Structures are given as C-alpha cells and as structure tokens.
Amino acid sequence: MHRFHAHTRAGGGEQARPRGSGAWRRVALLVVVLESLGALPVTGTAVADDYTSLSLEQLMAIPVFSAAKREQRTSEAPSSVTVITSQDVRAYGWRTLSDLLRNVPGMWTSYTRSYGGVGVRGFSRSGDFGGRILLLVNGHRMNDPLYDSAAIMDDFILDLDLIDRVEIVRGPGSALYGTNAFFAVVNVFTRQAAQVDGFEAAIEAGSQDAWRGRLTMGTTGADGSSLLLSASKYTSDGKADIYMPSLDEPGVFDGYLHNGDSESSSRLAASARRGDWTLEGFYVSRDKDSPPAYGTVSYLPRHTLDARAFLESRYLHALPNDASVTARLYYDWYEYIGTYLYEQEIPRFLTNKDFSQSGSVGGEAQVSLHPWAGHSATAGVEYRDNFKQVMQNYDVDPFASVLDINPSTGTWGLYLQDEYRPTPRLGVTAGVRYDYYDTFGDAVTPRLAVVAGLNDLTTLKLLYGEAFRAPNANEFYYEEDGAVRRNPDLKPEKIRTYEVVGERQFSSHLRGTVSGFWNRATNLIDMQSPENDLLYYDNMDQVDAKGVELVVDGQVGGGARLGASFTYTKSEEKADDGTMKPLDLVPMRLAKFNATVPGLPGRTQAGIEVQHVSDRLNALGRGYDAHWLVNATLVSQALGEGVEVSVSAYNLFQGRYSNPRVGDLEARQDGRLLRLKVGLRF
C-alpha cells in the first residue's frame, strides 16, 4: 500500500552527508554564542506608534527595507512594493496572514482546510505549500527546508496583533535573498516593546465556536533596553459538515464529514533589546483535523500537527556617513506529524504516521555603505546548515516502515548590490548573488533596475530580475521501494521577469500606479508518472505570464481612505507538443476595493473589503467558479481609553467561493462568519 500524504509527496532519498554528534555540537555552539551576544533591534527601524494619525502622503513616505536590504523611500525602491500596517490589520479585522495577503494587488489565496496557498500574478501550482514566495519575520526566513512551506493560516508563527507592518515586494528577489524569492518577498515586521508600553489583552469569540486569547507585555528601561513577551491561544470547531460528492454512495455513506474540521494553535513570542543587540524567539504549534484523502477512512478526519520555532540574535550598528553593519545567528526547528486511518478487516483501522522534523543553524553578515559619491552599496554573506531533515512514514500496528531518511544539506551565498544616483531623480540599481548548494551545485541571479523621477510627482521604474527555487529535501531525496525513485539530476526552478512601473502622486490625497510585467518560469518541478515505471520528480514545465496591474490609493474628507486594484494576467504553459496553452486553475482577473471610514458616532471606524476572483478552470472547463467576497468590520473605542471593541462579518453576502466542480470536496470554503473581539491596554 503506497500513500502520498499532504507532505510526503514523493521525490528521492539518500543521505547527502553522514550524520552524527557533529550536529549537536553545532547546536550547542550556537546556543553558547547566542547567550553571549545578549539581545538586538529589528532590521529596518521605520516604525510609528500609531499609523492612524498619519496622512496618505505620510504613509507613502514610510521607508521600506525589504526591496534593497536597507531603508529607502517606496518611490526609490527598485521593485513594486506594497506596505500594510498594523492599522490595516485592525481596521479590516484580519485573522490570518492569508486574510492580509488576499488584499495585496496581484495576489490570491486558497485553503484546502489543511493548509493555505498563495497565487501571484497568474501563477499557482497544485501541491505548492508556498515555496515560490519567500516569507520572512524581521528578515528571518520562515520557509522550512523540507517542503518550502510558507505558513499563512493559523500555522503562521505570529499572532497578527503583533504585526507592526508587512512589506510585500513583488517580482524576483533572489539577487538579495536566494531561494524561494521567486515571485515575491513577504517581510513581516513585529511591534516593538515601546509600542506596547505596558500590558495588552485581547479575547475574541466567533462562528464555529471559535475562541482566541492573547496577553502581551512590553517594557522599556531608562538605558533604552526593552523586553516584549506575548502568548496566544486559538481553538475552533471548524465547518460542521463538509460534503464530498465522490464519496456519496446511497445506502452506504452520505458523503458528509461531520465534525471533522477542528483546529487549535498556540503561540509564544519573546524579544529583548539592549543597545545594538536583539535576541528574539518565536514558537507556534497547530493541530488540525482535515477531510479524508489519499484513500483514508471516508467518514473520519485526518489529523496533522505542524510546529515551528526559531531563536535568533542580531546585531545592527550604525556607522558614520549613513553606513551600517548587520549580523545575525539563528537556530530553526520545524516538525510535522500526520495521522491517517485506513480501513481493513483485522484490525478494522490501520493507523499510518507521517513524521518530519528539521533542524538548521545559520548566519548572515551584511554591510551597507557609500563607497563613492552617489553610490549606496549593500554586500553580504549567508550560510545555512540543515543538519537534520528527518522524513519517516510507517504503519503503527503491525509496524511497517515505508520511508526513513535523514539527509543533511548545506548552502552558502554571497550578494552585492549597488545603487548609483548620478542625479537626485535618477537611480540605477545593479545586483548579483551567488549561491552554492551541496545537492545540485551553484546558482547565479542578477537584477537591474532604473528608477527615474520624471518630475516631482511622477516616477518610472524599468525592472529586470532573475530568481530560483532550489529543490527542497522532499523533492530531492524522497524515494520509496516499488513506488518512487529519486532524481539526483534535479535542478532548481528559474524565472526571468521584465516589468515597467509608473507611479504618480496626483495630489497629497491621491496616488496611482500602473505596472506591466512579463514572467517566464522554466525548469518547474513536477511529479512525473510514466506508464509501467516509478514516480519521480523532474524539471519539466515552462510557464509564461503577461499582465498589467492598476493600483489607486486615496484619502477623502474626514480621513476616510480608499484603495482599489485590478490585475489582468494571461498565463500559458508549454504543452508536450511544444505549443503554449492556457495555464490551468489560475484566475485571469483580480479586482479589489477596500475602504476605511473613521469618525463615525461613538469613536467608531468601519472597514470594508470587496474582492473579485475570476474563473479558475482547466481545459475541460472544470475547476473554480468566479466569486465575489465582501468582508466588513466595525471598530469602536466608545467604552473608554484603552478599551477597543470590534465586530467583523466575513463573506457577508454568502458568496460561494473556491467551489470546485470536480474533486472530493464541494464548497470547501466557509459561508458567513462573525467575530466579536475585545482588546484592553493597561
């Protein structure tokens, strides 16, 4: 019996290097170093105590960090950048990172009732756990080395109340960040202790018997040192009844999974700062029941557990002439456990376990300086040792091992980027990064950008970039006797992007952006299933995506803020006969509108989101119908200083979205959901 579960998707399997006590020595050495370093400030220091007091012009002037690994104005950044603040999180009542990303121009999200996925500008792949976007927290990589997963549901490592801002840099970012920065870099910056300044507590209740609670403390010393501690818990019964049409057998099983969608998650966060040093650690654990799949018992759920943690020490020191030096050391840990039940005669159920665990240590050193007049250069070196990458699959009773591997891999990279400004209105950015992997070899990724201020109000950006995604451990090493063979010749995926961006500040209250882009992704990794042969991963596909994106941000009387975007993308993949055909299951059109209206009676503010996703069909016309989604939130401080109450309605008009015409699950997504939240500051 061969089983390919949510994470064990097949791919290869032998050790890259021998394992042993050396891994533990590396961990012990890192812990000693971290303890000796003390504590550190978040890379990228642009924060505001309260974004609600800022005008649109001031919000647009907030420096961004992630586009060049140094602070610069959005209009000068060599990329298409969107910044989302903590005020947006509160105003729109977002519960997960998926909610937040769904608001970003050119992005859409999906949810399998196990994990979330992100599509970007006409591109999404089945079975992708988010590995084609790079997810960062304070600059720390969150994509795990086993599956490249970027957690965006309640498996994300942060409670959204701890977010200060999120920088979304669309386009290839490997010239600075290496692997996974394929379509976008999402960098989540956390709030600092001074922004909390005391205690915060929040409790919320909602549909599906959902409950969430959080307690946060932030304190600062007279010497500038600070400490932030936070803990949160979430539970939900989930969707009560999930219909699976392919399992509907009259007289046998009605096709409904009852009470099989529950979940719970726990999060811990700590950050300590003193002088130029910061020491921080984060942890999340999420238990999830999910609908049956892979031939498991049709009327009982699967169960998965995902846990992540990291500990990092960073040093940021300012030098004369606006230069700086930064260093970080870190330890990463990830664990996944899947429990699957199969029917048989004796005993009635066979329990199968998926178990994966990774451990990594690494570091990065970077210097930003102005070597000559008009030049701003950033150079760095990065190293990562994935010393533990356990992947196991086995039947519990009677015991039978299907998979048991533990490869260890390492990678290092060098990057250099320089911005030359011959005039105040013209900037030319050129960068390149070299990465070496002990699995497939090396990768070189360049970027080039010309940013020209045509006048005081208009900016034109000409952007070119390349990026790659290295084969993860699951793809490179997974193998199973009689079912799956590994492919030692697997190469990284690559993408090449051209983009033209025009930005216009029409007034202090109105700003618009238009972008045209062309992407070509090659060597895309897919599972191959040749007739009468074993499954294997190979570099096969090519995808082209051409599109245009319009974005408008405005502020009207009374402080109301409006935003709208429209993205049109034509995506095609190369067929077996060499011709190009439409890419399956991606939307051609995305339309979004959002508004916040402050100044309502009783110190109340309203936030409204309206989003449209066009059909996502395959060549047979099967897939997901177009849908509209409307969310609304009211936030009030009428009960007094330090007390905030919000009421949210999600999918207000019961839109049937992500509703497959074919497959095991119908109406996977939720109908109208309500949430009441009370927050206290003291």
N, C-alpha and C positions, 0 to 999 in steps of 0.2 A: 504494500500500500504506500503510494508516494503522495506526499502532501506538500503543497506550496502555499504557505500561510501569508499573513499580512506582511511579515518581514522576511521570512525565509522564501525568497522568490526564485532562487537558483542562481548559480554562477561560477563556482570554482572552488578549489580548496586544498592548498598545501602551505606549510609554513614558509614565510619569506626569510625569517631568521630564527635561530634556535632561541628558546625561551628559558628562563631560569631566574635565579636570585638577583640578577642584574636589574631587572625591572623594579624590584622592591628597593634596591639601593638608590635608583633614580628618584623614586617617590620620596624616600626618606631624606635624600639630599635636598630635594625641592622644598619639603616642609621646613627643614632647618633654615634654608635661605629665606623663605617667606617669613618665618618667625623673626629672623634677624633684621629684616627690612622694616618691619613696623607697619605703617599704613600709608595711602596715596590719593590727588584729585582726578576726577574723571577727565579723560582726554576729550577735549572740546569743552570749553568752560562757559559757553554762552548760555546762561540761564536767566530766567526772570522769576521774581517772587510771585507775580500774578499776571498771567497773559491777558486777563480780561480787561486790564486798563490800557492795553496797547492798541493803537490805531492800526489800520491795514498797512499804512506806509511803514510804521514801526515794526510790524510783524515781518514785512518783506525785507527789512534791514537786519534781521537777526542773522548773525554769521552762521554759516553751515560748515561742518567739519569733514564730513564723510567723502565728499567728492574729490578732495585732494590731500586728506590726512593733515590738514591744517585749516584754520579758520579763514573764511573769506565770504564776501557778500554773495547771495544767491545769483545775482546778475553776472558775477565774475566767475562762477563755478564752471568748469569745463564739462558739464553734464546737464541733463534735465533733472531737476531736484524738486521734490515736494517735502515740505516741513509740516508736521502735525504736532500740535501742542497738547499739554495736559488740559487746557481749557476745552479743546475739541472733544477729548475723551469724556469730560463731564457733561458737556452740552448735548452730546448725542447719545449718551448712555451706553457706550460700547462696553461689552463684557469680555471680549476676547480680542487677541491680535487679529484674528480673521475678520471681525467686525470693522476694525480700523483699516485694514488693507483693502477691504472691499470698497472703501470710499476713495481710494487713490486712483487718479486717472490712468487708464490703460490696464488696470488690474481687476481680476475677478477671483472669487474663492469658491471652493466646493467642500463638501463634508460627506464622508462615507458613513457617518455615525460611528466611525472608529477614529479617523484622522482627517485633518484638514489639508487642502491643497491650494496652491496659488497658480493662476494663469497670468501671463504678462504679454500684452500686445500681440494677441493672436497665437499664442503658443502654450500648450499644455500637453503632458504625456500621461497616459494611463499608468498607474503604479508609481508615479513620482511622489516622493514624500517631501518635496520642496527643495531638492538638491540643486535646482537651477536658479535659485536666489540665495544670496549669502545673508544669513541672519546673524546680527551682532547685538550684544548688550554691552554698552560702554566700550565698544570696539573689540569685545571678546567674541570669538567665533562660537556659534551655537550649533552649527551643523555637525552631527556626530560622524565619526569616521566609518561606521559600519554601514549605514544606509543613507547618509547625507541628509537625514531628516531635519527639517526646519519646523519645529512645533509651533502652531499658531492657534490651537484651540486651548482648552484648559490644561494641556500638557506644556504650554509655554511657561517659562521659568519665573516670570514676573506677574504679580497682581497688577492690573492696569492702573490702579490708583497710585502706583509707584513710578509711573512714567512722567518724565518732565517733557520730553519731546521725542519725535521719531523722524529721522531723516531718510527719505526714500530716494535713492539715486538710480534712475532708470538707465539702462544701457550696460555694456560690458565694463566690469571693474577689476578684471584680473591683473591689469598692469600695476595695481597697488595691492590687491588683496589675494591674488592667486585663485585657487579652485573655488567653484560654486558661485563666484561673482559673474554669472553667465548673462542673465537678463536684468538683474537689479541687485543693489546692496541695500538692505534694510537695517539701519543702525538705531537701536533703542537706547536713549539716554535716561538714566534714572534720576529721580529727585534727590536733592542733597539735604543733609540734616537741617541746615538753616531754613530751608523751605517748609519743613515740618514744624520746627521750633516748639517742641512740647510733645503732646500726645494726640494721636488721631485714632478714632474707632469708627468702624462702618459695619452695618448689618443690612442685609437685603433679603427679601423673600420674593418668589415669583412662581409662575406657572410650572407645572410638572414637579411640584413640591421641591422647588429649588431654593437652597439657602446658601448664603455666603457671608462670612465674617472676616474682619481684618482689624489688627491692632498694630499701630506703628508708633515708634518713639524716635525723636530727633533732638539732639542736644549739641551745643557748641560751647567750647571753653574760651577763656579770656585770651589764650595764646593762639586762637584760631583753629585748634583741633576740634574734631567733631565725631559724632557717633550716630549711626542710624540703624535701628533694629525693627524688623517687621515680621509678622506671622499672619497667615490667612488660611481659611478652610472653605471648601465648596462641596456641596452634595446636591444631587438631583436624581429623581426617579426616571427622568427621560421620557421619551414618547411611549405612551401606554401600549399602543397597538401598532405594529408595523406589518404591512401587508406585502407578501412575497408571492406574486402571481404564478411563478414557475413551480412553486411547491404546493399549489392549491389542488388537492386531489379529493373530489367529492366522496364522502363516506370514509375517508382516511385522515385527512388533515385539511383544515380550512384555510391554510396559507398565512395565518396571522401569528406573529410572535408577540406574546403577551408579557408585559413587564420585563423586557429584556434589553433595556436601553439605559440603565442607571450608570452613574459615574460619581466619583469623588476625587478631589485633589487637595493636596496640602503644599504650602509654600513657606519657605523661610528665606530671609534676606538680612544681611549684615554688611555695613560699610563703615570703616574707621579711617580718619584722615588726620594727618599731622604734617604740617609743612608741605614739602614736595611729594610726600608719600601717601598712598592709599592702599589699604588692604580690604578686600571685599570677598564675600562668598554668597552664593545663591543655591537653593535646592528646591526641586519640585518632584512630587510623586503623584501619579494619576492612575486610578483604577477605572476600567471601563468595561461594561457589558456591551456586546455588539451583536447584530443579527447573524445567523448562521451562514457559513460559506465554506468552500473547499470540501463539500461533502459531509460536513458535520451534522449532528442531530438537528433536524429541521425545526423542532419546537423548543429548543433550549439555546440560550445565547452562548457565544464565545466570550472569553474573558481575557483582557490584556492589562498589563501593568507597564507603564513607562516611567522611568525616573532619571533625572538629570541633576548634576551638581558641578560647580566649579569653584575653585579658590584661586584668587589672583592678587598679586602685588604689583603695583605700578609706580613709576617714578616719573615726574614731569617737572623739569627745571627750566625756568626762563633764563635766556642768555641776553647779553646786550644786542642792540640793533634788531629787536623783534625776532631773535632766533630762539630755539628751544631744543632740548634733548629729552627723549622719552624712552623708557624701558619697561618691559613687563615680563613677569614669570608667572606660570599658571599650572594648575593641575585640573584635568577634566575627567568626569566619570559619567557613564551612561549605562542603563540597564533596561532590558525588555524581557518580559515573561508573558507568553501566550498559552492559554489552556484551551484545548479543543477536545470535544467529545464526539466519538464515532459509535454508531450502533453496531452491535454484533450479537451473537446468540449467547455465549457464556464467556465472561460476564456480559450483562446487557450493554454496558457502555465501556468503550476503550478510551482512556484518557491519554492524550498526546500533549507533550510540552515542547514549546519553543523557548529557548533561553539564549539571550545575547547580553554580553557585557563588555564594555570597553574602558580602558584607562589610558590617558595621554598626559604627557608633560611637554612643555614648550616655552618658548620665549621670543621676544622681539625687541630690537633696539632700533631707534629712529632718531634722526637729527633733521631739523628744519632750519634753514639759514638763508642768508642773502649773500652769495659769494661775490657777485658783481652788481654794479648799478643796474636796476631794472630787473634783476633775476631773483626768484624765490624758489629755492630748491628743497626737495624732500628726498632723503635716502634712508634705506633701512635694510635690515637683515632679519629673517624669521626662521625659526626651527621648530619642528614638532615631531615627537616620538610617540607613536601609537603602540605602546609596549604590550598592550593587552587588547585582543579583539576576539573574544570567545563567541562562537556560534555553535549551538547544540540543538538537536531535535531528537526526541526519544519518546517511546511509549512507556508508560509508568508501570503497568502490571498486566501481563508479564513484561519485564523490561526488555526493550529492544532499541538499540541506538541506530538512528538514521543519519545523523550528522554530528561530528565532534571535531572542530578545528579551532585553532587559536593562532592565527598569523600575527606577526608584529611587523609594522612598517614605519618608515621614517621619511621625512621630506624637509627640505630647506629651500629658502628663496632669497633673492636679492632684488631690490627695486630702487629705481631712481626716477624722479620726475622734476622737471624744471618749468617754471612759468616765466616767460620773458615779456616784459611790457615796455616796448620802445616808446610808447606814448601812453598817457593816462587812460585813453579809450581803447587801446588795442592790447590784447594779451594772447600770446602763443604758448600753449602747453604741450610738452612732449614728454612721454614717459615710457619706460620699458621695465619688465620684470622677468627674471629667470628663475624657474623652479626646477628642482630635481627630485624625482620620486624613485625609491628603490624597487618599485614594481614595474613601471613602463619606461622610465628614463626621464628626459627633460622636456620642458615646455617654455617657449619664449612668447610673451604677449606684449605688444606695443599699444600705445594710444597717441592721438594727435588731436588737438583742439585749437581752433581760432575763435576768440571771443572779441567781437568788435562793437564798441558803443557808437552807433551811427549818429546819435545826438544824446542830449541829456536824458531822454525818455525812452529810447529805442536801443535794444541790444540784439545783435545777430550772432548766433553760435554755429560754427561748422565743426562737426564732431566725427571722429573716426576711432574705432576701437576694436580690439580682439579680446577674446576670453576663452577659457577652457573649463571643463569639469572633468577631474580625474576619476577613473573607475573607482568606486568605493569597494570596501572589503567584501561585501556581499556579492557584488558583480564579478570581482576579480578572483575570489578564492572558493566560492561555493561549488561543491560537487557532491553527487550522490550516486552510489553504485546502481547501475541499471536505469538511471533516470536523467541525471545531469552531469555534464562534463565541464571542466573549467577551460577557459581560453587564455593561455598565457600571453597571447599576442594582442590582447585588448588594449586599445589606445584611448586617449582622452577625447571627449567631445570638444568641438571647437565652434566658435561663432565669430562672424565678422559683421560689423554694424557701421552704417553711414547714417548720419542724422543732421538735419538742418532745423534750428530752433530760432524763432523770432519772438522776443519779449518786448512788450510795450506798456509803459506806465501812462495811461491816458489821463489820469489825474491822481491826486493823493488818495482818492477813494475807489479807483477802478484800475485793474491791471489785467492784461490778456497775454496769452502765449499760444503760438501755433507751431507745431512740430511736424516734420515729415521724416519718416525713417524707413530704412531697408535693412533687413537682417537675413543673413544666410548661415544656418547652423548645419554642420556636417559631422560625420562620424558618430551620429547619435546612437547610443547603446540601446539595443533591444534584445529581448529573448527570441531566439530562433528555434523553430520546432520542425526540423527536417523529417520527412517521412522515413519510418523504419530506422531512426537514429536517435541519439540522445539530445536533449535540450541543451542549449548553450547560449551565452551572451556573445554578441558580436557588434562591431561598428558597421552599421548598415545605412541608415537613413540620412537624407538631406531635406531640410525644410527652409523655404523662403517665405518671408513675411514682409509685406509692404503696406504702409499705412500713413494716416495723418491723424493728428490729435489737436484738439482745441480746448483751451482752459481759460476760464474767466473767473476772477475774484473781485468782489465789490463790497463796498460799505455804504449804507444809505442812512438817512436821518434817524437819530435815536440810537445809533450804534449797531444797528442790525447788519449782519454780514451774510453775504450770498456767495455761493460758489457753484460753478457748472463746468462739466467737461463732456466731450464727445470724442470717442476713438473709433476710427474705421480701419480695419485691417483685413487684407486679403492674404491668407496663408495657404501655401501649397507644399506638398511633399512629393519627392521623386518616386515614381512608381517603378515596379520591376522592369518594365519595358523602356525606362529612361524618360518617359514623359512626366509632366508635372500635373498633379491632381489636387483638388481641394483637401486640406488637412481636416481629418475627422474631429468632431466633437470640440470645436473651438468657436466662439462667437465672432461674427464679423463686425458687430456694432455694440458699443458700450456707451450708455448715456447716463449721466449722474447730475443731480442737483441737490444742494444742501443749503440750509439757512438757519441762522440763529437770530432770535428776536428777543433782545433784552428789554427791560423797562416795563414789563407787564405788572399789573397790580399785585401788591404783596411781595415785592422784590423777587419776582418770578421771571424766568427766561425759558423760551421754547426753542427746541432744536428739532429740525425736520430733515430727513433724508429721503430722496426718491431716486431709485436706481432701476435701469432697464438693461437686460442682457438679451441679445437676440438668440435665435435658434442655434443650438449646438448639435448638429446632425452629422451622420455619416453618409456614404454614397447611396445607401438604401433608404435614406430618409428617416433613420432611427436615431434616437438619442434624447436630447432635452429640448423641450419647447421653450420659446421666448417667454420671459416673465417680467413683471414689474414688482418691485419691493419697496414698501413705504414703512419707515420707522419714525416714531415721534417720542420726544422726551420733554418733560417739564421739570425744571429745577427751581426750587424755592428756598429762600433764606428768611422767610417770614416769621419763623419761630424764634429768631434771635441770633445774635452774633455767635459764631462757632457751631451753629446747627444748620445742616443742609438736608433737605428732603427732595427726592426726585422720583418721578413716576415715568416709566417707559412702556411703550407698546411697540413690539416688533412684529413685522409683517402685518401691519394694521388692517389691511383690506384682504387678508387671507389669500394672497397670491400663491398659486401652485407652482413653485419653482423647484428646479432640479428634479423634475418629474420624468423619469426615463420611460420611454415607450417600449423598451425591451430590457430584460435582465431580471434578477432576483427580487429587487426592491422597487416598490412603487411609492411615490410621494415620500421620498426619503426625508425631505426637509420638514421643518415644523410649520404649523399654522400660526395663528396669532398667539403671541406670548406676552405676558405682563410682568412687570417687575417694580417693586417698591423698595427704595433704598434710603437709609437714614445715615448721615455722616456727622460725626462730632469732632470738634477740635477743642482741646483744653490744655 
